[in-house]
Amino acid sequence: RVAVASTGGINTTCRIALWDFKFAGQRDGHKYFIYKFTKTYPEPVAIAASYGAKLLSIETQAENDFLRYQFADAGFIGLNDEASEGNLVWESGAPVTFTSFDDCSWCLPNNETNDYAEFHPWNGKWSFTDGTVPQFFMMEFDCGNPPPTSLTVTSFPSDIQMTVADGTNVSWDLPTATTTCPTGGVTITQISGPSSGSYFPATGNPVTITYSFSDDCGNSTSQSFTVTITPESTGGCPPTIAGFTALGEYNGHKYFLSNTEDTWMNNQALAEANGGYLAVINDAAENAFIQNLISEMVHFGLNDGTSEGVLAWVNGDPVSYTHLSTCTWCGLNDADHDYGIMLPWNGEWSFDHQWAARKMIMEMDCQGGNNAVLTATCPQNIVRTEVDGVGLTWAPSYSTTCTIDGDQVIATQIAGPPPGSYFVANGQPVTITYQFTDDCNNVETCSFTITVNPETSGGCPPSINGFTALGMYNGHKYYLSDGVDNWLNNNALAQSNGGYLTVINDAAENTFLQNAVSEIVHIGYSDEANEGQVVWVNGDPMNYTNFSDCDWCGLNTPTNDYGVFLFWDGRWSFDHPWAARKMIMEMDCQGGNNAVLTATCPQNIVTTAVDGTGLTWAPSYSTTCTIDGDQVIATQIAGPPPGSYFVADGQPVTITYQFTDDCNNVETCSFTITVNPETSGGCPPVISGFSKLGEYNGHGYYLSEDIANWNQAVTLAQNAGGYLTTINDAAENNYILGQINDYVLIGLNDAAQEGQLTWQSGTSSYDNLDGSNTIENDYGVMNFWNGGWSMVNQWVAKQYVVEMSCAAAQPSATVPRAKESHFYALYPNPADDLITIRLISPMEQALSLRVYDFMGQEVLAQKATFPKGPSEISLDIAHLPAGQYFVKVNGSRYEDILRFVKE
């Protein structure tokens, strides 16, 4: 159960569609629009003013992060010092309380020529320009700031694990969510992974399913779970083969997809060299199994290369089943086209000429297997208590009765740090996992955990809001900030939390910190006061130093005065005053305290309302700590705040508080609020896969959370217990118009007889058609600006409005619509200076590609628009150090993660 909150709702008087603008979202009572054309300064100011808006002003890091993903290219924002050089102001008049200046080598400085700020979407930083180069720009409307709202995920699937021979169709209950947003509008969208009911091959690899949740007030979140189908052991087929991707097993045979393309003849030779053959398909079920695993045309084992017109399988099996295509452009079987290919969209077979290069499906017969037994044992879980941390080593044990090539077993550590690593005393279990393989293709895994608990040493708090505890060393505790800021602000934040930017007094402390961080961070020295005189923030003498001579890391110059710690070698360097990074905060834990902090939350609250109700409450607390009086800081860390509106959905909402006193004592307490709905008619408050819009004239209206074409929507509406809405008069039309913010399908159509408009359910004499009705366009949609109707063709997919009578509503579970398929591949892998990502997309779309290192730090990002069909994009990775990396390919409805190794 997850809840997210916004600081403001939606103001329906604020526009959501403007000519020549792209709607870029809403946040904290503001709506944002990006101009579709480029302009030179000051034209953007005048254009924004003509709409009653202002050029964009950015006042917080959170707002900056939100807007970063809205720009497709650099664009003007409202910051400038045109009126007074050096005196930066927002064009909107907002105070300049937050900045995010870029320090890139090609960025223009803010001087008498360059007065106008531009936004860099690739890193969220700002630079300056003279305004003569045309750019896009963003403007914003202040739509007011209604009371805070929250979005709560009320149900979500758990991870699914199954063991079957070949694969299986897997279904799950669709997630649900509720919102306190006054206009509702909960939207739940699956953004990655196959849909419920899809076929999952038995590969043993987890498949991630991710859903996003949002509402009309701008609240949003996402959650994921995994589906893992493990194959039953079926003999001697290997789990992996170099150069291939395992697809799964069917009827005692295993199938592999080649990672590279080649001609049919070379593919067959490669398959034989690996102990297999190009796939031979003997029935429709096997054909369907393979079709579900591919997303591009692939070679398989059918051909008439020996005798034209006489089809044969490469392994000599009789050709007792065929599924030949009649597609003329796919490659018919003639004298020039002898070699079999499978078409991914329908599983039919066509033919290639001898020079065509494609991937292939290789098949192996897994029957027979072996009776060898592979045994593997990991150490027992290790639990230690140390002041700061400790280095630990271990070794698993294993054996096999396999006699092929002796009794060799390959042991590979697949998770966790290696033996001999240093483990910080933070109380968090670290999982170590090994995989073992013998020459009979037996595979075993085992895991254990290592937990190093800290010894209690004084009054340092176990956790601090906004920080992650790193561990203790020599009676001091260290924390890594969750957010980034410049050195001066980081120092002020550390002091406000009772600590200071870390001071390093010897090589052992330096090594301790190096083992705890994985990115460049601020530490506590500077020569701001006196150039060349480097001092610690707490006044300690500088008896130990470890300065770097890396010239690109930031040498000590008049503009670089502030300390940074380089995580790869533990050396120190210098930042300029605008550089934003995380920091290490240090606290002296000596002394402790005997004070007692007491905190009590209210009892669980249960009430009943027709729609919902506003509720308020207050926890109680006290402390015996006498430092600075008896002050206690109470922070609500979960759930909506007092005074919030709670929807009557019968779902408990958890409220949690954390309390801290000046003696560093910390307590938490929680309680729940449940508002049950009063019974009011037969229309259900919730239908899976739909958001309820409301009730009008004894009927309930529901907006689909997914899109579908008109014929699919008719079926899905009936499955939900209703029908595509029938609109009987202008009042009903206006009611629905007030609930939507995009085109929606309605029940109007003339599919049976052109020009003879009918409704999918019922009849109506009311007509609000304001668009053309052609032979190709037979199905009704309503627009969202004036409620007019127009007609679209049978392939157009939109959200749709389902209507039902509240007198006898009987909703049923919705049937999810399958997502379009994608295919991603990455090569070469391992790579040196360049990687190429190949994909086949079912539509033109914008995707972001982000590269992360093994520690999860983003090291490279790029956005691009990909056409429908096959395409490629290359990324320059020459500057990255050797190691393992992950590429996250993300679009509005899709997300995939690929892994590669940089040599």
Sequence and secondary structure as in RCSB ss.txt:
>XXXX:A:sequence
RVAVASTGGINTTCRIALWDFKFAGQRDGHKYFIYKFTKTYPEPVAIAASYGAKLLSIETQAENDFLRYQFADAG
FIGLNDEASEGNLVWESGAPVTFTSFDDCSWCLPNNETNDYAEFHPWNGKWSFTDGTVPQFFMMEFDCGNPPPTS
LTVTSFPSDIQMTVADGTNVSWDLPTATTTCPTGGVTITQISGPSSGSYFPATGNPVTITYSFSDDCGNSTSQSF
TVTITPESTGGCPPTIAGFTALGEYNGHKYFLSNTEDTWMNNQALAEANGGYLAVINDAAENAFIQNLISEMVHF
GLNDGTSEGVLAWVNGDPVSYTHLSTCTWCGLNDADHDYGIMLPWNGEWSFDHQWAARKMIMEMDCQGGNNAVLT
ATCPQNIVRTEVDGVGLTWAPSYSTTCTIDGDQVIATQIAGPPPGSYFVANGQPVTITYQFTDDCNNVETCSFTI
TVNPETSGGCPPSINGFTALGMYNGHKYYLSDGVDNWLNNNALAQSNGGYLTVINDAAENTFLQNAVSEIVHIGY
SDEANEGQVVWVNGDPMNYTNFSDCDWCGLNTPTNDYGVFLFWDGRWSFDHPWAARKMIMEMDCQGGNNAVLTAT
CPQNIVTTAVDGTGLTWAPSYSTTCTIDGDQVIATQIAGPPPGSYFVADGQPVTITYQFTDDCNNVETCSFTITV
NPETSGGCPPVISGFSKLGEYNGHGYYLSEDIANWNQAVTLAQNAGGYLTTINDAAENNYILGQINDYVLIGLND
AAQEGQLTWQSGTSSYDNLDGSNTIENDYGVMNFWNGGWSMVNQWVAKQYVVEMSCAAAQPSATVPRAKESHFYA
LYPNPADDLITIRLISPMEQALSLRVYDFMGQEVLAQKATFPKGPSEISLDIAHLPAGQYFVKVNGSRYEDILRF
VKE
>XXXX:A:secstr
 EEEEES    TTS S  TTEEEEEEETTEEEEEESS B TTHHHHHHHHTT EE    SHHHHHHHHTT SS E
EEEEE SSSTT  EETT        B   TT B  SSS  EEEEETTTTEEEEE S S BEEEEEEE      EE
EEEEE    EEEEESSEEE      EEEE  TT   EEEEEES  TT EEES S  EEEEEEEE TTS EEEEEE
EEEEEE   SS  S  TTEEEEEEETTEEEEEESS B HHHHHHHHHHTT EE    SHHHHHHHHTT SS EEE
EEE SSSTT  EETT        B   GGG  SBTTB EEEE TTT  EEEE TT  BEEEEEEE  S     EE
EE    EEEEESSEEE     EEEE   TTTT EEEEEEES  TT EEESSS  EEEEEEEEETT  EEEEEEEE
EEEE   SS  S  TTEEEEEEETTEEEEEESS B HHHHHHHHHHTT EE    SHHHHHHHHTT SS EEEEE
E SSSTT  EETT        B   TTTT  BTTB EEEE TTT  EEEE TT  BEEEEEEE  S     EEEE
    EEEEESSEEE     EEEE   TTTT EEEEEEES  TT EEESSS  EEEEEEEEETT  EEEEEEEEEE
EE   SSS S  TTEEEEEEETTEEEEEESS B HHHHHHHHHHTTSEE    SHHHHHHHHTT SS EEEEEE 
SSSTT  EESSS      B S   SS  EEEE SSS  EEEE TT  BEEEEEEETTS              EEE
EESSSBSSEEEEEEEESS EEEEEEEEETTS EEEEEEEEE SEEEEEEEE TTS SEEEEEEEE SS EEEEEE
EE 
